[in-house]
Amino acid sequence: MSLTQARVQTRLVHAGSPELKQGAGPVNVPVVRTSTVRFADTATQAALGRQRAAGERVATYGRHGLDTHQALEEAVASLEGGYRSVLAPSGLSAIVLVLLATLAPGDHALVSDGVYSPVRKVDRALLQRYGIEVEYFSAARDELEPLIRPNTRLLYLESPGSLLYEVLDLPALAAVARRHGVLVAADNTWSGGLYYQPLALGAHISIQAATKYLAGHSDVMMGVVTVDGPDLARQIGATFDALGLAVGADDAYLTLRGLRTLDVRLARHHENALAVARYLAGQADVARVYYPALEQDPGHALWRRDFSGASGLVSFAFRDTDPAAAARFIDALRYFAIGASWGGYESLALEAAPERLAEHGNWRESGLERQSVARLHIGLESPLDLIEDLERAFGATRDALRRSA
Ligand SMILES: *Cc1c(COP(=O)(O)O)cnc(C)c1O
């Protein structure tokens, strides 16, 4: 039976496994580092060069990545149900790769307003200078069709959105885009590729910051783009080559090692985060919790329909309008490291910057715009310890507020 028919847990374990040589070999693919790729003869070199130019997954130079890279690409393509995956040196570089491969001067792109905020920097620093127009829209509420113009080339979505986790109706949005010949790309970092299948739901391209759940141990920067067919594979491959991108074999190895345990890690992130989200929802100091797996979340019905699990990211707004509430709370935590990124085994806390929240249409109209927001990544610690830690921080925050009153 072929691996493509196996269940996802089996594919996570076996996809990209190395062939045995002379009847024996290691479990894991070796770390194959190189700059020069050697050829048996010049005719082989020329033939492989032609294959690469035609869009085949062939390495003729170190930048293209050899066995380790290829094993990771195969495993991610299997996870995402795609035709091919291409690695990039970070999640953001994977996004830039997609934008530059699909957009040209004079083109228009529609982007959901809950998008990972640095995408707006790419727009300002790069796309605007090259005559590409990006328009942000509230994809959870606005009608898509009236926004599509004759030069609209790309619909770029992230579901759930960053920070506030707005769930989008990807099948409906993709159907409208496809009717107008618009390409659909989705950032699938939140689900790790395990709990959401953008390609099956209508997207042409799925992007992940493998830095997060795929690598899963806070020790790698990695991005990956998965496409639905050979045309996009050729387009993305040509842009990858033109940008001179390269990914280290050690980083590819670490990411593949992380991917093998994605299913067990994510199941626990989901379980722990749900326990924390339920705890937060019961706190008098909390105005609102953002977590689509919570029954009362406005995205819950769509999440249930399209997702098979949830991540460890939980945000919440404080009831108190003191702008320092989140910072004070976060400083009082013991088990939550303070820092950006997420997806490792450990818990993190971050204050959501008000200017980033203001980018989200649903935030601007939520009536909570004066509240400060904390974003938590719930790790693999005991949720009982995490909840005790949160309880202690709420107490410390209340004491500080009383003293300053
Ligand atoms: C972190 C993140 C990225 C960027 O990934 P890096 O590897 O940090 O560059 C992109 N999209 C989403 C949704 C992210 O959370």
The ligand as a Tripos MOL2 file, in Angstrom:
@<TRIPOS>MOLECULE
LIG
   15    15     1     0     0
SMALL
NO_CHARGES

@<TRIPOS>ATOM
      1 C1          6.0280   33.4520   12.7660 C.3       1 LIG1
      2 C2          5.1230   33.5260   11.6270 C.ar      1 LIG1
      3 C3          5.6160   33.7650   10.3420 C.ar      1 LIG1
      4 C4          7.0820   34.0700   10.0820 C.3       1 LIG1
      5 O1          7.9220   33.0040   10.3540 O.3       1 LIG1
      6 P1          9.4830   33.2250   10.6820 P.3       1 LIG1
      7 O2         10.0680   31.8820   10.5310 O.co2     1 LIG1
      8 O3          9.5380   33.7830   12.0660 O.co2     1 LIG1
      9 O4         10.0040   34.2110    9.6630 O.co2     1 LIG1
     10 C5          4.7200   33.7540    9.2980 C.ar      1 LIG1
     11 N1          3.4010   33.5430    9.4930 N.ar      1 LIG1
     12 C6          2.8940   33.3300   10.7170 C.ar      1 LIG1
     13 C7          1.4350   33.1010   10.8700 C.3       1 LIG1
     14 C8          3.7280   33.3220   11.8190 C.ar      1 LIG1
     15 O5          3.2110   33.1300   13.0350 O.3       1 LIG1
@<TRIPOS>BOND
     1     1     2 1
     2     2     3 ar
     3     2    14 ar
     4     3     4 1
     5     3    10 ar
     6     4     5 1
     7     5     6 1
     8     6     7 2
     9     6     8 1
    10     6     9 1
    11    10    11 ar
    12    11    12 ar
    13    12    13 1
    14    12    14 ar
    15    14    15 1
@<TRIPOS>SUBSTRUCTURE
     1 LIG1         1 GROUP 0 **** ****
